[in-house]
Amino acid sequence: MTKTTQDAIKCFQDEAQAILDLIPQLNADFDQAIDLIYNCTGKFIITGVGKSGHIGTKIAATLASTGTPSFFINPLDAYHGDLGMISKNDVVMAISYSGHTDELLRFLPLLIDRKIPIIGMSGNPNSLLAKYSTCHLNIAVKREACPLNLAPTSSTTATLAMGDAIACALINKRGFKPADFAKYHPGGSLGRKLLLQVKDLMHADNIPIIREDDKVSEVIIQISKARLGIAVVLDDSKILGVITDGDVRRAMQHHQQVFFSLKAKDIMSTEPKSILQTAKLSEAERMFQQYNIHTLLVVDENNELQGIIDSLSCI
C-alpha cells in the first residue's frame, strides 16, 4: 500500500468518525429545527459564507428536491437588495463553523428585527450565532482530516451530513414518496421511470405473433424480422406462451436431428411474465431484475396482448 493510499484511507476514517461523533451532539434543538421547517408556511432559506456557503447551497438543493421549498442566499448579497427575498413567514438557517463569521453575524439582526426564526449551525454552542439563534445544531469535530488540521474537511463533511439528516427527517415527517420525488426530477432517469407508464414505451407495432402449430422455421423468421428476441404464441386473443431466441438455441442444441420438425408448442414457455400497460416503468424494471429476463408481455385488464417492452426501455 502506497503512502498516498494510506493518506486517503486516513482521511476517510477521520471524516467518517466526525460524522459518527455528531450523534451524541443531537438534542432537542434538532427536533425544534425540524418542526420549524416542517411548519414553515413560507420558504426555508439557507445562508453562509465561504465553504459553509458552498455546503449550504447543496443542502438547499437537496431539500428543494425532497419537498421543502428552499434556496440559498449569500449574506453579502442580502445587504444589496436580496433581503427582499425573505418574508416574515420564512425560516432561515445560518451556517458558520466558528459561529463568529462577521458577514453572517451582521445579517442576523435584520432577521431578528423581522421576527424570522433562525436555525444556527456551527461547531461552537457558545458562539454568537448559537446565542442569537432560535435553536442551534452542533456540528463540532475534534480535528480536521487535513494533515495540517487547517483546511475545512471533517467540518464541512459534518455540516453536509447534518443537512442530509435534516432532509431525511423531513422526508419521513412529510411522508414523501418516490412518486413525489419524481415530480421534482421529471427530466432525470428516476423521474422517467416513476412517471412514465409501460404503454408509453412498449413496442405495439409489428409484434411477432405465431400459432402453436407453426413450424420452428417460421418461429425463427418471425423473431428475426421483429428484432425483439421474442415471439408470442397466440390462439385468437389468448396468450399460450412465448418463444425467445434463447429457447430456439436450446431446442437446436437438444434436438439437433429433428429440430426443423418441431413446432412452436414444442419449445414455447407456457408461463410468460406480463405486465399491465398502465403500470409504471419502474415496475417493469423491478420485474426485469427479479426474474432476470429482458422482455415482458404488455397486457390490458383482460389479459389481452397490447405490446412488448424490453429492458432497454428502462435505461
N, C-alpha and C positions, 0 to 999 in steps of 0.2 A: 504494500500500500504506500503510495507516494505521500509526501508531506502536504501537497495541495489537497489531496483527497481527505487526509486527516483534518485539515483546516475546515473543509466543507462539512464533514461529519460533526466536528465540534460546534460549528455554527448551528447546524440543525438541532443538536442536542440542547444547546443553550436557549434557542428560541422556543423549542418545544416545552422546556421546563418553565420558561417565562409565562407561557400560556397556562400551564397547569397551576402555577403559583397564583393565578387570578382567582381560582376557585374559592379559597378561604377569604378573599377580599370582597366577595359578593355579600351584600347585606340588604336591608330593607330599601335602601336608596335605589337599587336596581328595580325592585318591584314598583316603586313610585315612578321611576323613569318610564317603565313600560306602560303604566296606567296613564301617565301624562300624554304619551304619544298616541296610545290607543283611543283616548277620549278627545284628542285634539280635533276640533271642527275646522281648523284651517290647514296650514301646511307645516311640515316638520322641516326646519331649516338647520343646516349644519354649517359651522364656521370654524376656521382655524387658519394658522399662518405656517408657511414653510412645509416641512414634512407632514405635520399634523393636518395641514390643508389638503395635501395630496391624498392622505388616508381618508379624510372626511369626504372628499369627492367620491371615492369608491363606496363608502358606506351609504352615502345619499343615493347612489345609483342602485345599490343592492336593495335598499328599502323601497325605492320607487318602483322597482320591478316586482316587488312582492306585496303590493297593495297599500303602501304608505306613501302618500304624496309628499315628496321630499326633494330638496335641491340644496346645493352648496353655494355659499356666498362668502367672498373674501371680506374680512372686516375693513380692509383698507378701501375697498370699493363702496362699502356702506357709508363712508364719510362723504362720498361724492355722488350720491343720488340713489344707490341701491338700497338704502334704508327704506325707500318707498315700497320695496317688495314685501316687507314684513308688516303684517297686520296684527291686531290685538288678539285674534283667535289662533295665532300660530304658537308653536313651541320651538325653542332654539336649543341646539346642543353645541356647546363651545368646547373645543379640544385644544389643550396645551399641556404637554407632558410636564413641564415645570410648574404650570399653573400661575406663572408670573409674566407671561408674554405681554409686553406693553401694548402692542397694537390691539390685542384682544381685550385686555382689561379696559381700555378706553372706550370699547364698544359696549361693554356691559351696562353702564349707566343709562345708555339710550334705551336698552331693553327693559331695565328695571323701571324706568320712568313710565314706560307704556304698560307696565304690569304683565309683561310677557314671561312665562315660565322659562327658566334656564336649567338645562341639564349640563352640568360641568363634567368633563372627563379629563383627569390629569393623574400624574403619578405622585401627587402630594396632597393628601387630605387636609393639610393645614394651610394650603395656598390661598391666595386672594380669590382665585377662581372658585375654589371649593366654598369659600366663605360667602360669596355673593350668589351662589347657585341655589336653585330650589332643591335640587338633590345632586349628589356627586358620585361618580363612578371612578373607583380607584384602579388605575392601571399600572401601579408601581412594579418595577422589575428590579432584581438585585444587582444586575450589571448588564451592560450591552454585550451582544455577541461579538461586536467589533473587537479585535485583539487589543486595540488601544483604549477600549471602553469609552469611546468618544462618539463615533458615528451612530445616529439613531438606527438601531437594528432590532434588538429584542423589544424595545419600547414601541416601535412602530408596528411590530408584529402583534404585540399585546393590544394595541389600540385597534387594529383591524379585527382581531379576534373578538374584542368586546363589541365592536359594531356588528359582527356576524351573530353574536349571541343575542343582541337586541333584535336583529332581523328574524332569527329563528323563533324567539319567544313570541314575536308579533304574528308570525305565520301561524303558529298554533293557536294563539288567542283569537285571531280573526277566522280560524277555520279555513285558511287559504288552501285551495285545491290545485292540482295540476292543470285543470282546465282554466282556472283563474290566471295561473302563471302564463299559460299560452296566450291569453288575451293581451298581455303586455309584451309578448315576443312573437307577434304574428309573422315576422319575416324570418325567424330562425327555424332550424330543423325541428326543434321541440314543438314550437307553435304549430308548425305544419302538421306534425303527427297528431297533435291533440285537437286540432280544429278541422282538418280535412276528414271527409268520410271515404270509406273504401270505394264507393261508386265514383268518386271524383277522379280516381287514378286507375281504375280497373281497365283491362282490355275487354271491350264489349263487342268489337267488330272482328269478323273472320275467326271466330273461336273454332278450334279444331274439334269437330264432332264426328264420332264414329258409332257404328252399331256393334252389338256384341258378336254378331256373326261375320263381321268384316275380317278379311284375312290380314295377317300381320304385315304383309307388304303394303296394304292400304293404310295401316296404322303408321308405318314409318313415313309414308308420303305426307300424311296429314300433319304429323308432328314437325316434319322438316319445313313444310310450307308456312306454318304459323310461327315458327321460331320462338315458341314459348316453352319448349321442352316438355310438353304435356298434351294429351288429347283426352277428351271427355267421352265416356261411353253413355249414350242415352237410349232410352226406349220411350218414344214420343217425348214427353217432357220430364220423365222420371230419370234421375241420375242413378246409373247402375254401378259406375266406378270410373276410375281414371287409369291412364297408362302414361308413364313418364318415359323419357329416353333411357333412364336407368333401368326401368322394367324391361325395356326392349333388349338392352345389353345383357341383362341377367338371363333372359329367356334364350338369347342366342348362345350364351355360354353353356347353359344346362340342357338345351335341346338342339344341339348342333345338327343332327341328321334330319330332324323333322321340323326344324324351325319355321320354314316357309309354309308348312301345312297348318300351323297354329292359327287360331282365331283370337280376336280381341278378348273374348271372355276367358280364354285360357291363361292370359298373362295380366289381366287388369287387377288393380287393387280395389276391393269392393267396399272399403270404408274410407273414402277420401275425406280430408278435412275441408270444411267450408266455413264461410263467414257471411254474416248479413251485410247487404250492400250499404246499410245505414250505420254500420259500425265505424268507429274512429280508426284512423290509420295506425294509431298506437296499439290498438287491439290486434291488428293484423301482425304488427311487428312482434308482439308478445307471443303469438301463436307460431310464427316462424322460428323463434328461438326455442320455445317449449318443445315443439315436435321435430326440430331440426329438419325442416322442409323449406322449399324455395317457392312453392306456389300454393295458392288457396283458391278453391272454387267460391265464387261470389253468388249468393242466392238471395231471393226475396223471402217474405214471410211464409210463403207456401212451399219453400224449399225448391223453387224452380230456378234453373241456371240463368244468371244475368251477365256473368263475365268471369274473368280470371285475373287475379292480382299476383304479382311476383314480388319477391323480397327486395329487388332493386328499387321498387316504387317507394319503399320506406326509408331509403337513404337520404 
